[in-house]
Amino acid sequence: MRRSYFLLVVVLLSFAFHAQGQRTKFRKAIDSLFIDHNPENYSLRLFSNYKVKRFKISNEDFKTRYVPKNRYGVGVGVANSKVLLDLAINIKNGKEEVTNRFDAQGTIIFKKRNYINAYLQIYNGYNVKNSFDEPKEFRFDIKSRTVGFNHLYTFTDIEFSYSLLKAGLPTRNKDVYITGGIGSFVMFDYFDSDGSIFPESVGLYYEDVQGVKRYSGRALGFLAGVMSAFILPDNMIATCNLMPGIALMNNRVTLEDGSRSGSMPLLYKLDASVALSYNVKRFYINLMYETGIYANSLDFGHNYKFNLSMAKLSFGYKLNM
């Protein structure tokens, strides 16, 4: 019996020491990823931004665009060499015809060769515009959801961090930084409406238009990418990133009469970003634009394209504590 108790105590102590070791490793990993111990790397930020998830459905005869309202925001943030946190307030014009939305995007560079990007868009309420010179219509019932994850593994170390430019902490070891790589991406996209997503006026022009009510698509694919930065005169830096990709899409389309269709078309996408930064000892200004264009087929002869875009103008003050 004493031997059993002794073995039990040894096992429990071993487990405790192992758990403590794992917690220590976890804390070190969190510290290396997110904690910047140099106070001179911290800054406070004011910014204005533009964010939008819009989409378009078309065929050979017609085109209908879906554009959200209140696409602009203002906010404050804090940044260091490892983390940038910005919080924005969406600017709403009036109390009627407002798009309710949640839009989040984030990027991290892990172990110098892994560019990881994730995004989530939730939109309720869209302006509907068509190609028949009919007046636009705002529809509260149209909902859109998009969530995705991109991973690019670069062939060489990412010497220049895009996040450092946003934080006003650029690297200046040389004049040009260029790296490329390959990777993968996953994405889920969805829209829904109470009735047909098309405006009633479409039926007056085209009798063969199907009443698409709901769509969901899941994609898994490959991407390639090039990331670059250029040191310019007068304390300015420009960057440009391009990441095209192709994926197999699993689509599900529901019509207004309740019938459903499934297909597996190819999805084509292009992610691009450009930025310009002016940086001096205590201040920096960043102007950046990012866009993602995704295109595939909805079946029933419809083409589907959506666009995720963001523009931001930031003014930063370095604390130098």
N, C-alpha and C positions, 0 to 999 in steps of 0.2 A: 504493500500500500504506500509506504514512504517513497519507494522508487517511482511509483506512478505520479505522486504529487510532485516529486522532483522533476520528472520529465515534463509535466504540465507547466511548471514554473519556467523551465528552460524554453519551452515552445512559446509561451506568452511573452517572455522577455525578448526572444528573437523576433517575434512579430512586431513588438513595440519598437525595437531598434530599427527594423526594416521600414516600418511606417514612418518613423522619424526621418530616416534617410530619404524616403520618397518625398516627404513634405519639403525637406531641405532642397532636393533637386528641383521640385516644382517651384519653390520660391526663387531659386536662382534663375530658372528659365523665365519666369515672369519678370524678374528684375532685368535680365539681359534684353528682353523684348521691349519693355515699356518704360522702365525707369531710367531717367537721365539724371545723373548725379552732378552734372555741371550746371550751376545756376545761370551761367552766361548764355546757355542755349535756350532759355525760356523767353517766350514773348506773349503779349496780349494782342488780340486781333479784333478789328471791326470789318464787316464785309457786307456786301449785297450780292444776291445770287439769283439765278434763273434756272429752274428745274422743270422738266416736262417729260411725260410719257404720252406720246400721241401715236395714233395708228391710222391706217388707210386700207380700205377694201375696194378692189377694182376688178373689172374684166375688160373685154374689148370695147364695150359700149359706155360704161359709166364708171365714175370714181366718187367715193364718199370718204371724207376725212373726219376724224374724231379728235378734237383738240380741247384739252382742259382749260379752265379759267384760273385766275389768280396764280400765275406762274412765277411771281417774283417774291423775294423775301429779304429780310435784313437780320443780322445777328452779331453775336460776339463769340470769341473762342480763345483758346489757349493752345500753345504749340511748344514742342521741344524737338530734339533731334530724332525721337522715336515715335512720338504720338502727336497727332493733331486732332483736337476736339472742337468742332464748331456747332453751335446751337442757333437755329434760325427761327424767326417768326414769319409765317406766311402772310403776305399782304393781301387782304380781301377787299375788293371794291363793291360796296353795297352788301345788303343782306340776302338778296335773291340771286338765283343763278350762280351759286358758289360751288366749286369743286372741293369736296372734302377729300383730303389726301394725306398720305404718309409716304415720304420719299427718303430713303437712306442709302448711302454708298460709302464704301470703305476700301482702302488699299494698304497693303503691307508688303515689305520686302523681307523675306525670311532667309537667313543664312547666305546672303549675298547673291544667290542665283535663283531664287524663287519669288516671282512677282505674283501676288495673290490679290484678287479683286472680287468683292461681293456686292450685291445690290438687292434692294427690295422696294417695290413700288406698289402702293395701294391707292387707287383713284376711284371716286364715286362722283359721277356727273360730268358730262361732256357736251361741248358745242358740236353739232352735226352740220357739216357743210358738204354740198354736193356739186357736181359739175353741170347742173342744168340751169344755173342762174336763178335758182329758187332761194328764198331767204333762209339764212341759217336758223337752226332750232337748238335750244338747250334742253337736254334730257337728263333728268335726275336719276333715271332708272338704269343708265348704262354704267356698268362697273368694270374695272380692269385691275388685274393682279399680275405682277411679274416678279420672279425671284430667280437669281442666277449666281453662278460662281465661276470665275476664270482662274486658271493657273498656267503660268508661263515659266518654263525652266530655261534659263539662258546658258549659252555655251561658254561664256566668260562671266566673271564677277560683274555685278551691277555696280560700277565704280561711282556712278552719280545717282543719288537717291532723289526721285521726284518729290518725295515727302520733305526732304531737306529744303528744296526750293520753296515749297509751300510755307515752310516754317522760317524762311529768311536765313537759312544756314547753308548756302551753296558750297560745294567743293570746287577748288580752283587749282587742282594739280596740273591740268593741261587744258588746251583750248577746245577740244572736241572729244565727246564720249559717245561711243556707239557700241551697242551689243544687241544680239538677237537670240532667238530660241524657239522652241516648240512646246506645246502643252495641250491642254484639254479644257473643255467647259461643259457645264450642265446648266439647264434652264427650264423653268416652268412658266408658261404664259397662259392667261385666261381672260376672257371677257364674257359678259352676260347682260341681258336686258329683259324687261318684263314681256315684251313682244318682239317683233322683228327689229333687228338692230338698224335696218335701213329706214330712211324717212318715207312717209306715205307717198310723197311725190314721185319716188322711183317707179312705182307701179304704173303711173300714168304714162311713162315713157317706154318702159321695157316690161312686157308681160311675162317674160321667162325668168324674171329675177326670183330666186328662192328666198324665203324668209328666214334668214339665219338668226337664231335666238341666242345660242350659247356656243362657245368654243373653248377648248383646252388643248394645250400642246406641251409635250415633254421632249427635250432634246438632249442628246449626248454626242459630243463631237470633238474635233481636233482644231487647234489653232496654231498659227505661227506669228511671230512678232519681231518688230525692230523698235528699240528704244534709243533715243539720242538726246544729247544736250550740247549746246554751243555757247561758249563764253564770248560775249560781245564786249565792245568798248564801253566805257562810261558806266561800269558797275551793272551791266545788264546781262541776263542769261536767257536763252530761248531753248525750249525743249519740244520734241515731237515724238509721239509714239503711234505706231500703226500695228493692229493685230487683226488680220482677217481670219475667218474660220468657216468650217463646213460641218454639218451635223445631220444625223438621221432624226427626223421629227416624227413623233407618234401623235397624230391629231385625232380629236373627237369633236364632231360638229353636230349640234342639235338644231333642227328646224322648228319653225313656229307651230307646225302641225304635230310635233312630237317625234317625228322620224329622226333617225340618227345615222351618221356615216363616220367611218374611220378610214384613215389613210396614213401612209408613211412617206411623205415627200422629203426632199432634202431642204435643209435650212441653210441659208447663206448669211453671213454676218461680217461686219467691219466695224471694229472699235478704233477710234482715233482721238488723239488729244494733242493740243498745242498750248503752250504757256509762255509768258514773257514776265520776267522778274527784274525789278530794280532794287538794289540792295546797298545800303550804306551802314555806317557803324551802329546806329540805334534804331533805324527805321527800314522798312521794306514795303514794296508794293508788288502785288501779284495779280496778273490778269490771265485767266485760263479758260479754256473751252474743251469740253469732252462730249463725244457723241458715240452712240452705238446704233447701227442700222441693221435690222434683221428682216429677212424676206423669205417667205415660203408660200405654199398653196393651201387654201381652205377646202379644196374639193368643190364640187358643183360649179366649176369654171371660174372660181373667184381667186384672185391673188391677194395675199395679205402681207402687209409691211408695217412694222412699227419702229419707232425711233425713241431712244432714251438720250436726252441731252441735258447738259449742265454748263452754265457759265458762271464765273465768280470773279469779283473784284475785291481784293483784300488789302487792308492797311494794317501793318503790324508794328508794334513798339517792343523792342528788345529790352528786357528788364535789367540785364547786367548787374544782378544783385551782389 
